[in-house]
Amino acid sequence: MTDRLVLLGSKGGPALRPGGPWPSSSLLEIGGRTLVVDCGLGVTRGLTDAGVSLKALDLIFITHLHSDHVLELGPLIHTAWTAGLAAPVTLFGPPGIGHYWQRFCQAMEFDIEIRIADEGRPDLRDLVSIVEFAEGQVAEERGLKISALRVDHPPVTDCFALRFDHAGQGVVFSSDTAFFPPLADFAEGADVLVHEAMLEEGYRAAGREDRQRRKAERTPACQPQLCRGSGPHRQRCRRQKTGPQPSHSRRRSRDRRGRLDCRRQENMGRRLDDRPRRPCCGAWE
């Protein structure tokens, strides 16, 4: 097997656009092993288009649990199983990856059970081994060494860059990260560095959205606005009521007295309107 790296998906974020790239996933063939790094939407189709037999699935690595890196993980393994996968697969990921796999198998329990009974397949749940890793050396087997570095990707804390070394060759995946100087040391001497990047235009747009969000957060919750009532009682809401509102009967009595005093001065002969006044935009003057 010739060593090669194929970027199956290189888009940041889970949204899809017509004619655009797929979310994050990569194929790395190194040292006779077939590795998949991240499993965003489209990874299964990408692997088959790259000429990889799904039955040859070997090692899977997840850098962090954002959906654009993990959404098609379960479907990839399940589809490989229906295609004839019978050899063990090892799934490496941050804390929580085992929980993800357990829940996926529970969601697919009907299909798994019926295919075992009807088609004689091995139990998918027994084929997958889970390894949850932290920063440092992840694994070393058959001359392939895998190590991880925790990177800066708030609010996610368990997000890791990954390095794969074999026979003097090294490939590093930065995963999602902000500017993070320790990553330079981690990738030193590697032959290939697959690093996250952002167009300057997109970075500026994100900055504008962040400033608008912060401005909205500083805006008071109750702004002056016109009451939806009609007639002489249209007025502006000036403050928000913080305590409990009076009961309906108390509002009615208070309103009657207020209107009675006003209307006696204006027109003693006019019939009083006993209907309660509507509160002004949920607040009281």
Secondary structure as the mmCIF struct_conf table of DSSP 4:
data_model
#
loop_
_struct_conf.conf_type_id
_struct_conf.id
_struct_conf.beg_label_comp_id
_struct_conf.beg_label_asym_id
_struct_conf.beg_label_seq_id
_struct_conf.end_label_comp_id
_struct_conf.end_label_asym_id
_struct_conf.end_label_seq_id
STRN STRN1 ARG A 4 GLY A 9
STRN STRN2 LYS A 11 LYS A 11
BEND BEND1 GLY A 12 PRO A 14
TURN_TY1_P TURN_TY1_P1 PRO A 18 GLY A 19
STRN STRN3 PRO A 23 PRO A 23
BEND BEND2 SER A 24 SER A 24
STRN STRN4 SER A 25 ILE A 30
TURN_TY1_P TURN_TY1_P2 GLY A 31 GLY A 32
STRN STRN5 ARG A 33 CYS A 39
TURN_TY1_P TURN_TY1_P3 LEU A 41 GLY A 42
HELX_RH_AL_P HELX_RH_AL_P1 VAL A 43 ASP A 49
TURN_TY1_P TURN_TY1_P4 ALA A 50 GLY A 51
HELX_RH_3T_P HELX_RH_3T_P1 LEU A 54 ALA A 56
STRN STRN6 LEU A 59 PHE A 61
BEND BEND3 THR A 63 THR A 63
HELX_RH_AL_P HELX_RH_AL_P2 SER A 67 VAL A 70
TURN_TY1_P TURN_TY1_P5 LEU A 71 GLU A 72
HELX_RH_AL_P HELX_RH_AL_P3 LEU A 73 THR A 82
TURN_TY1_P TURN_TY1_P6 ALA A 83 GLY A 84
BEND BEND4 ALA A 87 ALA A 87
STRN STRN7 VAL A 89 GLY A 93
BEND BEND5 PRO A 94 PRO A 94
TURN_TY1_P TURN_TY1_P7 PRO A 95 GLY A 96
HELX_RH_AL_P HELX_RH_AL_P4 ILE A 97 ALA A 107
TURN_TY1_P TURN_TY1_P8 MET A 108 MET A 108
HELX_RH_AL_P HELX_RH_AL_P5 GLU A 109 GLU A 119
HELX_LH_PP_P HELX_LH_PP_P1 ARG A 121 ASP A 123
HELX_RH_AL_P HELX_RH_AL_P6 LEU A 124 LEU A 127
STRN STRN8 VAL A 128 GLU A 132
BEND BEND6 GLU A 135 GLU A 135
STRN STRN9 GLY A 136 GLU A 141
TURN_TY1_P TURN_TY1_P9 ARG A 142 GLY A 143
STRN STRN10 LEU A 144 ARG A 150
STRN STRN11 HIS A 153 HIS A 153
TURN_TY1_P TURN_TY1_P10 PRO A 154 PRO A 155
STRN STRN12 VAL A 156 VAL A 156
BEND BEND7 THR A 157 THR A 157
STRN STRN13 PHE A 160 HIS A 166
TURN_TY1_P TURN_TY1_P11 ALA A 167 GLY A 168
STRN STRN14 GLN A 169 PHE A 173
BEND BEND8 ASP A 176 ASP A 176
BEND BEND9 ALA A 178 PHE A 179
TURN_TY1_P TURN_TY1_P12 PRO A 181 PRO A 181
HELX_RH_AL_P HELX_RH_AL_P7 PRO A 182 PHE A 186
TURN_TY1_P TURN_TY1_P13 ALA A 187 GLY A 189
BEND BEND10 ASP A 191 ASP A 191
STRN STRN15 VAL A 192 VAL A 194
HELX_RH_AL_P HELX_RH_AL_P8 GLU A 200 ARG A 218
BEND BEND11 THR A 219 THR A 219
BEND BEND12 ALA A 221 CYS A 222
STRN STRN16 LEU A 226 LEU A 226
BEND BEND13 ARG A 228 ARG A 228
HELX_RH_3T_P HELX_RH_3T_P2 GLY A 231 HIS A 233
STRN STRN17 ARG A 236 ARG A 236
BEND BEND14 ARG A 239 ARG A 239
BEND BEND15 GLY A 243 GLY A 243
HELX_LH_PP_P HELX_LH_PP_P2 PRO A 244 SER A 247
HELX_RH_AL_P HELX_RH_AL_P9 HIS A 248 GLU A 266
TURN_TY1_P TURN_TY1_P14 MET A 268 GLY A 269
BEND BEND16 ARG A 270 ARG A 270
HELX_LH_PP_P HELX_LH_PP_P3 ARG A 271 LEU A 272
BEND BEND17 ARG A 275 ARG A 275
HELX_LH_PP_P HELX_LH_PP_P4 PRO A 276 PRO A 279
STRN STRN18 CYS A 280 CYS A 280
TURN_TY1_P TURN_TY1_P15 CYS A 281 GLY A 282
STRN STRN19 ALA A 283 ALA A 283
#
